[in-house]
């Protein structure tokens, strides 16, 4: 029963960098998590396709290029998952239906270059 439940719409947190610098479409949403690598926002209104388009457009405006899209075996009105790339980073974005809201989750990591080993 910790306070780190990403699915709870209570107690919004501030949007921090790098997300705060991206001018993301968070109006009308509740920021549930925000740190240098993870951001989660829930929207009590809207649809997955509508929010998917606005978020993908926002990430494209700040220099990310869509690298691939997965349907994860679900209808795209329930879940969209896409990977974006810029010169140095990989951004995974999921837009999904929750129980009472649409949830946008984004994770940002350093880009793994082809041929490099961890």
C-alpha positions in Angstrom: 0.0 0.0 0.0 2.8 2.4 -0.9 2.4 5.8 -2.5 4.0 4.8 -5.7 0.9 3.4 -7.4 1.1 4.8 -11.0 -2.6 4.0 -11.7 -4.0 6.2 -8.9 -5.2 9.6 -10.2 -4.7 11.2 -6.8 -1.8 13.4 -5.8 -0.5 14.6 -9.1 3.3 15.2 -9.4 5.1 18.0 -11.3 6.4 17.3 -14.8 10.2 17.4 -14.7 12.9 17.6 -17.3 13.3 16.3 -20.0 9.5 16.0 -20.3 8.9 19.6 -19.1 11.0 20.9 -22.0 9.0 19.0 -24.6 5.7 21.0 -24.4 3.7 17.9 -24.2 -0.2 17.8 -24.3 -0.7 17.3 -20.6 -3.7 19.7 -20.2 -6.7 17.9 -18.9 -4.6 15.1 -17.6 -3.2 14.1 -14.2 0.6 13.5 -14.1 1.1 10.4 -12.1 4.8 9.9 -12.5 7.6 12.0 -13.8 11.4 11.5 -13.6 14.3 11.6 -16.0 13.3 8.3 -17.5 9.6 7.7 -16.9 6.4 9.8 -17.3 2.8 8.7 -16.8 -0.3 10.9 -17.4 -3.9 9.8 -17.1 -6.8 11.5 -18.9 -10.3 11.0 -17.6 -11.7 11.9 -21.1 -10.7 11.2 -24.6 -10.0 8.1 -26.6 -6.8 6.1 -27.3 -6.7 7.1 -31.0 -7.2 10.8 -30.3 -4.6 10.9 -27.5 -2.2 8.7 -29.5 -2.2 11.2 -32.4 -1.7 14.3 -30.2 1.2 12.7 -28.2 2.9 11.3 -31.3 2.7 14.7 -33.0 4.2 16.3 -29.8 7.1 13.9 -29.8 7.7 14.4 -33.5 7.8 18.2 -33.0 10.8 17.8 -30.6 12.8 15.7 -33.0 11.8 12.1 -32.4 11.2 9.9 -35.4 8.8 7.0 -35.2 10.8 3.7 -35.5 8.1 1.1 -35.1 4.6 0.3 -33.8 3.1 -2.7 -32.1 -0.5 -3.6 -31.5 0.4 -6.1 -28.7 -2.5 -8.3 -29.8 -5.2 -5.7 -28.8 -7.4 -3.4 -30.8 -5.8 0.0 -31.4 -8.7 1.7 -29.8 -7.5 0.1 -26.5 -3.7 0.1 -26.8 -1.0 1.7 -29.0 2.7 1.2 -28.4 5.4 2.9 -30.4 9.1 3.4 -30.3 10.6 6.7 -31.3 14.3 7.6 -31.8 16.4 10.7 -31.9 20.1 11.0 -32.3 20.9 9.9 -28.7 17.7 8.5 -27.1 15.1 5.8 -27.5 11.5 6.7 -26.4 8.9 4.0 -25.9 5.3 5.4 -25.7 2.2 3.4 -24.7 -1.3 4.9 -24.9 -3.9 2.6 -23.3 -7.3 2.4 -21.8 -7.4 2.1 -18.1 -10.5 1.4 -16.0 -11.7 5.0 -16.0 -9.2 6.9 -18.1 -6.7 6.8 -21.0 -3.2 6.5 -19.7 0.0 7.7 -21.5 3.2 6.1 -20.4 6.6 7.1 -21.8 10.1 5.8 -21.0 13.3 7.4 -22.2 16.6 5.6 -22.4 20.0 6.2 -24.1 19.9 4.9 -27.6 21.6 1.5 -28.2 23.7 1.8 -31.3 23.7 -1.2 -33.7 26.8 -3.4 -33.1 27.3 -2.1 -29.5 27.2 -4.6 -26.6 26.0 -4.1 -23.1 
